[in-house]
Amino acid sequence: MDRCRRQPRRRAGPRGGRPRRPVARLAPRRLPRRVDVLNRLAALLGDARPVLLDGAMGTLLQDSGLEDGAPGELWNLQDPDAIRAAHTAYADAGARILTTNTFGGTRPRLDMHGLGDRIDEVNRVAAQVARSVADGRGLLVAGDLGPTGELLAPLGAMSPEEAQALFAEQLRGLLDGGIDLVLVETLSDLGEADAALAAAREVAPDLPVVVTLSFDTNLRTMMGVRPADAVTHLAAAGADAVGANCGRGPGEMEVIAAEMVDARPDGLLLVAQSNAGLPHVVGDHFEYDATAADMAAHAERLAALGIDLVGGCCGSTPAHVEAMRTALAGR
């Protein structure tokens, strides 16, 4: 499906935690601390707030015929018109940033589907397809990096340097395709976030970087990270924007957003992309229980809290995004 359609397949232990193919080891990199007030993403976005993001990709692809369990990233190559149609629908709905269809675009995730040897092509074409919709509309393209699916040591066997190399490999394809910013999302481990930030500094040092975590376990990530701790850590590590995505619906997202606002340092942008409620089995598929009107009211409350970038995650559609745009425009 999309950002939270395939929760990372964690493989702990001394054998299963290694990437299936060796990646080049990198010298340890110290992440720069945040010392400047100027925010690269703020400069790119201009003064209007909040900025509207897009919503789920995978649910749209499933409605278009993607089989359950199949990698949506494959359609970047096999059916780019379907990906282009999804981006177009979100652009028409009012999204200012389009997210590439590359949530599972790291080598370990692609290797699961026999696509590891096409990693550059998968990511480059995804960015080019999004770019083809964004160009001419004045929209931005965010290169999407999801979790690698591997656990970092000591819980797993992957080192921070190996994680950095995996993210860097994916980013090279996205950068070649023409992305404007980097979106690292649905993480639970700050160590993995640090590796992704280091990869962005290595491969795309001039691009803004957004990092969002999923706080779906009693308002913490699966690894126990609190929203305020994520803001403090990732701001110091050099992220231009920090936030939350996925989760358990608009109500919990608003609690998380408020905690992030309270912890925000000067110069940091905040992001919130909630699922469209919770999924329920209806016939042979899942439906999410937050309506477009629910998400519109949610967007207004996020804006009142001071969230800078607002969008949707699992279960959200162009109809949800359009309703959010209308609500925000009326503020």
N, C-alpha and C positions, 0 to 999 in steps of 0.2 A: 504494500500500500504506500506508505510515505514515511514521514519523520518518525512516527511511532507505530508504523504498521508492522514492522519486523523488529521486535525488541532484540537487542544485541544477543547473539548466541554466545554466552560466556563459556569459555573452556578453561577451567583451572587445572593445575597439576603440572608436573615437570615436562610432560610430553605434549599434552593437548593445547597448551597455552601459546606455543610458538607460531608465528606466521608460517603458512605453508610453504612459502618461498623465502629464501634468505633475502634480507634487505641490507643495504649498506649501513654499516655502523657509522654514526656521526660522533664527533667530539661533543662532550656535554656543552650545552649552551646556557648561559645565564640569561634569563628573561629580563628585559629592561624594566626598571620601575617607572611608574607613571610620574613624570616630572613636569610635563607641559600641560597648560590649561587648554590649548587649542586641540579640539577633537576633530580628527580627520573625517569621521562620518558626519558630524554636525556641519562641517564645511561643505560636504558633498550634498547634504539634504536641504540646506537652506534653513530659513527661520520657521516655517510652518510646522506646527506640532498639534497632535501627534501625526506621525507618518503611517499610512496604512500599508501593511504587508499583505501577502496573499494567504491562501489557506492550504488545505490538504491536497496532495497530488495523487496518492495511491487510490483513494476512494473513487476519484474521477476515472482513473485508468481501469479500475475494476468494473465500473459501469460501462466502460468502453470495450470490455472483453478480456482484460488481463486475468489470467487464471489465478486462483488463490494459491499463494506460495511461490508463484513465479516472480522473478526479479523485475521490478518496474524499470530498472536501468537498461534492460535489454531492449526496451522499446525505443530508447534513444537511437538505436541502430536499425531496428526492424520496422518501427512505425513512428518515425519522427513527426508525422503529421498529427498523430494523436497527442503527442507531447505539446506540439505547437498549439493545438486547439485548446488544451488545458491552460496554457499560459495566456492565450488570447482571451479566454473567458474571465480569467482573473484581472487582466488588464482592462477589459471592458467594465468589470465590476468596480474598478477604481483603485486597484493596488498600484502603489508607486514602486514597489520592489518585487521582482519576479525571482523565485528561487529555483535553481537548476534541479533537475531530476537525478540527483546523485547522492541521495542519503546513504545508500549502500555502496558507494563508489570507491572504497578502499580495497586493496588487493585481497585481504582475507575474506571480505564479504563477497567480492566478485568470484573468488576461487571456489566458493561454495556452489556456484552455478556454471563453472567452466568458462568464466569470462576474464580470469586474471591476466591472460596474455593480451587482452584488449583494453586494459585499464586506461591508457592514454586516450584511445579513441572514444571510449564510453563517456569520459568526462569532457573531452574537447567538444564532441558533437552536442552533448547536453547543453553546454554553455552557448554554443553557436545557435542552437534552436531557440533558447530563451532570448538571446541577443537579437534574433530576427524579428521577434515580437516587440522587444523593448525599443529598438531603433525606430525612429520616426514618431514615437509617442513620448519621448523624454523620460523614459523609465530606466531604472537601474536593475542590474542583474547581480544576484548574490550567489556565489559558488558554495554549494551546500556540502558540508562534511559532517557525516554522522559518526557514531561510535565505531571503532574498528571491530568490535565483537570479541576482543581479546582482553584478558585481565592483566594489569600491570603487576609486576613484582611488588610486594612479597605474596600477594594473593594468587597471582598467576606467574607466568614465566617470561612475559614480555617486558623488556627494559624501556625506560623513557626514550632512549635514543632510537630504539626500533620503532616505537610508536611515532616519533617525529618523522622518521624516514617514510613510514607508510602514508602519513598525511601529506608530506612534501611530494611524494610520488603522485598522489591524486591531484594535488593543487597545480602541478605543472600542466596537466591536461586542461584543467579549468581555466588557468591563466591564458593558455594558448587560445582558448575559445572566446576570451574577451570579457571576463567577469569584471565587475566594478568594486566588489567587496567580498569578503569571506564570511560565511555564516557557519559556525561550528555549533551543532545543536544536539539536544536530547542526550547530553552527557550526564553521568552520575559521579564521575571521579575527577577531582581537581588535577590529579597528576596527568590524566589524559588531556584535559583542557590545556595544561601547560605545554604538553607535547605539540598540540595543534597550534598553539600560539607561536611556539618556537619555529614550527614548520612555515607558518605564514611569514614570520620575520625573515626566514631564509629564502623563500621562493618569491614572495610578493610583498616586499618590505614597505611599499608605498600605498598598499591598499588598507582600508579600514577593516577591522576584525570585530565581529559580533560573536559572543559566546553565550549560549543558553543551556541551562540544565533542566532536567525533569525532576520536580519535587513531588513525587507521587507516593511517598512512604511516610505518612504522618508529618507532612510538610517538610520532609527532608528527601534528599536523593537516596537511591538504593544504597549508596556508600556512606550515608549519614551526614551529608553536607547540608547545612542550613542556608536559607536564602541570603541572610546578611553576611555570612561567612564567604559565600560565593562572590558577592559584590566586592567585599574588601579585598579578597585574594586576587580576583581577576582584574580589578581596576589597577592594583599595584603591579600586576604582571604585564600591563600594557594594552588590555582590551579597550576598544573604543566604545563598546556597548556590551552590557551584561543583562541577562534576563532569564525567563523561564518559558518553557514550552511543554506541550503535551499535558500530563497531569490528569486530574480527576474532575475537571470542569470549571466553569467560570467562577463559582463561589470560592473554591479553594485558590484559584489563580489570583483573585483579588486580595486574599489574605497574604499570599506570597508576595504580591506586588507591593503591598503596604510595607512589609518588612524590608524589601529592597529599597524602597524610597527612603526609609528611615536611615539606612546604612550608606546611602549614595554619597560619594565624595564629589567635590566640584569637578566639572568637566566630563563626567561619565553619563552616557545615555542609557536608558533602561528600556527593556523589551518584554512584551508579554504576548504569547500565542497559545491560547487555551484550546483544548479539545472542545468540540461542540457537544459538551455534556458527556454522558457515559453511554457506552454501546449496549444495545439490547438485541437479542436474536429475534428477527422477524422473518419467518419463513426460512429461506436458505441463506440469509445474509444478515449482517449487523446494520442497525440504524442507531444513530446518536440522538439523544433526547433533547438537546438544546435547539430551539427554533432560531430562525433568522432574527426574529424580534428579541429573543433572549440574548443573542450575541450582540445585537445593536445596543441594548441597554448595558451590557457588560462593557462594551467599548467606551461608552460615555463615562462609566464609573472609573475605568482605567485612566481615561484622560483627566478626570477630576483629581485622581491621585498624583498625576504628574508623569505618567508613563509616556515615553517619547515615540515608541514604535509599537503598533498594535496590529495583531493579525489573528489567524486561526491555525489550528493544528488538526489532528485526526477528526474526521467526520465533518469538517467545515467545507463549504462549497462556495462557488462564486455568488450564490444567493445570499449566504451569510455575510460575505465580504461586502457585497453591495449594500446590504442593510446597515452594516457598520459604517460604511462611507456616508450614507445618508444621515445617520445619527450624529456622526462627528461633524459633518458640514453644518448641522443645525445648532451647534453649540455657540 
